[in-house]
Amino acid sequence: MRILFVAAEAAPIAKVGGMGDVVGALPKVLKAMGHDVRVFMPYYGFLPDKIRIPKDSIWQGSAMFQDFEVYETKLPNSDVPLYLFGHPSFSPRRIYYGEDEDWRFTLFANGAVEFCWNYWKPEVVHCHDWHTGMIPVWLYEDPDIRTVFTIHNLAYQGPWRWRLEQITWCPWYMQGHNTMAAAVQFADLVTTVSPTYAEQIRTPAYGEQLEGLLSFIAGKTVGILNGIDRDSYNPATDRYIPQNFTAETIDDRKQNKIALQEELGLEVNSGAFLLGMVSRLVEQKGLDLVLQILDRFIAYSDAQFVVLGTGDRYYETQMWHLASRYPGRVSAYILHNDTLARRIYAGCDAFLMPSRFEPCGISQMMAMRYGCVPIVRRTGGLVDTVTHHDPANETGTGYCFDRYEPLDLYTCLVRAWEGYHFKEPWRKLQQRGMAQNFGWDKSAVEYVKAYRRIWGLPEEEPAEEKAAVVATPDDAKVESPEDKRPELVK
Ligand SMILES: Nc1ncnc2c1ncn2[C@@H]1O[C@H](COP(=O)(O)OP(=O)(O)O[C@H]2O[C@H](CO)[C@@H](O)[C@H](O)[C@H]2O)[C@@H](O)[C@H]1O
């Protein structure tokens, strides 16, 4: 199948959070399965520092009375074509924020549609979050292209109807409440990034005021669990951590802990319980709970705490204050740094993720991959990926609590801290986490089934079709018997 991913982020070159991880990894897996997958993303001002981009554009287009150019390169470490939407509004060295954010991402979405109509026509456009929300609206009437819209985070819904009307001139009935609402109404299929979150968004507690609409479209909504890039995030080969290790050589992991303590200016003590957090510092991530109890937990125990993240100024400042109150015990790094994130996963004993809501969560899976035990609130994808540790039966992969209450988090932390002192059960707990298969293989198959479903094709690819897709060269693929639809436009 011909599939175009359209998104604001793609790891490792443009990533703020988990959506970037998904867009950086899933296309590669689909490509390996034999599909013609390509990615469309803005040409941010910082990209030339990260990848080689040819000077000449491959196509010029125009949308919303603006001219733009599209450049072609490859998604790093793959042969997935990456198209970069070049317009001066994306030149600043940032991904989000700025007063023109609504406008420039709506332009980007419009540009993506022009690209599909005039340069490369996919069968499925897979859109991610509100930045691409107008694509399903514009493509709704197109008989040759179907749209899938993935909700990574319902908390960000894009410009509201009146603003959209100013930007796009699209009539009100094509817009719903805001961009996110428009997208879920008009997309052929809506996906969320975990089965539990797909259920939760139909309730007032998690629906972010769209629960009515999301209940209404429940029939075309499906929850498909995210995976992680297991090649890139592999403790056995990761070149950004001081000491590689596997589940069998997990005792070597201690060297990462000591190196991390040295690097962060924490007291070097391999016996102390080292707790880590790598996160966007926003309300979603349960930081108000953390700030309410961490002081006490640090005072009660010998624990150390490191946080790496950026986000709301309030939480950034509070984390700084915490670090200044406990020199040698607490360390706060208010920046975005992928390599430090890896060293935290590889060196900490436990990983804290007490989210208020969590569509899926990638960090807890990465933590488990690196033998770092997750401490999570049971919500959204955290329910689907972490199970509570039961030392008697030797089951479970982390520590969980249910209610969004400071006392519950505190109790959970104390239990984890106590559990840490029982070396053998703890080691087994780490190994069980490392043995989890959070690869993309299973989920990629689910996505392919979904793509086929919206085209009215049987979910399972017939064996001969599968073989044909894998065997045919790129150009021939569009001619395959499955493709009776109109020719590519070029
Ligand atoms: N300061 C920093 N430095 C380096 N790396 C940092 C960092 N801050 C965060 N990261 C990285 O960003 C990613 C965070 O991903 P998550 O899925 O946990 O959360 P996020 O809320 O961003 O994603 C949203 O989209 C994803 C993808 O669908 C959903 O899983 C999730 O629930 C939803 O909220 C991880 O790879 C983490 O290591």
PDBQT file of the ligand as one rigid body, heavy atoms in Angstrom, charges set to zero:
ROOT
HETATM    1  N1  LIG A 501      13.769  16.587  28.123  1.00  0.00    +0.000 N 
HETATM    2  C1  LIG A 501      13.830  15.488  27.384  1.00  0.00    +0.000 A 
HETATM    3  N2  LIG A 501      14.997  15.103  26.846  1.00  0.00    +0.000 NA
HETATM    4  C2  LIG A 501      15.078  13.987  26.072  1.00  0.00    +0.000 A 
HETATM    5  N3  LIG A 501      14.019  13.203  25.790  1.00  0.00    +0.000 NA
HETATM    6  C3  LIG A 501      12.834  13.564  26.293  1.00  0.00    +0.000 A 
HETATM    7  C4  LIG A 501      12.662  14.705  27.110  1.00  0.00    +0.000 A 
HETATM    8  N4  LIG A 501      11.375  14.793  27.465  1.00  0.00    +0.000 NA
HETATM    9  C5  LIG A 501      10.744  13.746  26.915  1.00  0.00    +0.000 A 
HETATM   10  N5  LIG A 501      11.629  13.004  26.199  1.00  0.00    +0.000 N 
HETATM   11  C6  LIG A 501      11.353  11.803  25.413  1.00  0.00    +0.000 C 
HETATM   12  O1  LIG A 501      10.100  12.015  24.774  1.00  0.00    +0.000 OA
HETATM   13  C7  LIG A 501       9.377  10.802  24.783  1.00  0.00    +0.000 C 
HETATM   14  C8  LIG A 501       8.149  10.975  25.652  1.00  0.00    +0.000 C 
HETATM   15  O2  LIG A 501       7.189  10.143  25.199  1.00  0.00    +0.000 OA
HETATM   16  P1  LIG A 501       5.835   9.798  25.978  1.00  0.00    +0.000 P 
HETATM   17  O3  LIG A 501       5.066   8.922  25.087  1.00  0.00    +0.000 OA
HETATM   18  O4  LIG A 501       6.181   9.199  27.275  1.00  0.00    +0.000 OA
HETATM   19  O5  LIG A 501       5.117  11.182  26.252  1.00  0.00    +0.000 OA
HETATM   20  P2  LIG A 501       4.468  12.397  25.398  1.00  0.00    +0.000 P 
HETATM   21  O6  LIG A 501       3.471  12.956  26.325  1.00  0.00    +0.000 OA
HETATM   22  O7  LIG A 501       5.516  13.301  24.927  1.00  0.00    +0.000 OA
HETATM   23  O8  LIG A 501       3.752  11.727  24.139  1.00  0.00    +0.000 OA
HETATM   24  C9  LIG A 501       2.387  11.743  23.669  1.00  0.00    +0.000 C 
HETATM   25  O9  LIG A 501       2.391  10.934  22.485  1.00  0.00    +0.000 OA
HETATM   26  C10 LIG A 501       2.893   9.627  22.721  1.00  0.00    +0.000 C 
HETATM   27  C11 LIG A 501       2.991   8.923  21.389  1.00  0.00    +0.000 C 
HETATM   28  O10 LIG A 501       1.789   8.483  20.944  1.00  0.00    +0.000 OA
HETATM   29  C12 LIG A 501       2.046   8.888  23.734  1.00  0.00    +0.000 C 
HETATM   30  O11 LIG A 501       2.690   7.676  24.034  1.00  0.00    +0.000 OA
HETATM   31  C13 LIG A 501       1.891   9.722  25.000  1.00  0.00    +0.000 C 
HETATM   32  O12 LIG A 501       1.027   9.074  25.912  1.00  0.00    +0.000 OA
HETATM   33  C14 LIG A 501       1.394  11.098  24.639  1.00  0.00    +0.000 C 
HETATM   34  O13 LIG A 501       1.230  11.898  25.792  1.00  0.00    +0.000 OA
HETATM   35  C15 LIG A 501      10.293   9.732  25.310  1.00  0.00    +0.000 C 
HETATM   36  O14 LIG A 501      11.019   9.191  24.227  1.00  0.00    +0.000 OA
HETATM   37  C16 LIG A 501      11.238  10.524  26.216  1.00  0.00    +0.000 C 
HETATM   38  O15 LIG A 501      12.472   9.894  26.383  1.00  0.00    +0.000 OA
ENDROOT
TORSDOF 0
